Amino acid sequence: MSPSHDNHSAVTWASDSIARMPKSKVNFDTVRKIAQTLPGAEYVTAYGSPAIKIRGTLMACIAVNKAAEPNSLMIRIDFDQRDAMIEEAPQKYYLKDHYAPYPAVLVRLSHITEAELRDLLNASWRFVTSMKKGKK
């Protein structure tokens, strides 16, 4: 007869292990994979770094300004939405002075999920495609 197992301990161990599992890593390859599903999206370089443009208009790029944190994405979004995002989730979204005059937000890729990134890129696509011609 084998010793009895404490099922509670097994369940606790399993849930502890799941809680410690890292989120799937979101990086610019993830950005590119999601962006390629958006109409008019093209993978280019901007300021010497990977970027996504929509019909020639910058939508997202690696944040290259020295004030930006490493592994950050700059994504075009309207000012009101940017302010709400930063207020709601400052661990994910932030802004540095260099980017303040532009309709954009900085995203800490290590702090968001692929689903959140997909929603954000879709919102950015809607913003960029609604812009008047000449405002790139």
Buried (B, 14 or more C-beta within 10 A) or exposed (E): EEEEEEEEEEEEEEEEEEEEEEEEEBBBEBBBEBBEEBEEBBEEEBEEEBBBBBEEBBBBBBBBEEEBEEBBBBBBBBEEBBBBBBEEBEEBBBBBEBBEEBBBBBBBBBBBEBEBBBEBBBBBBEBBBEBEEEEE
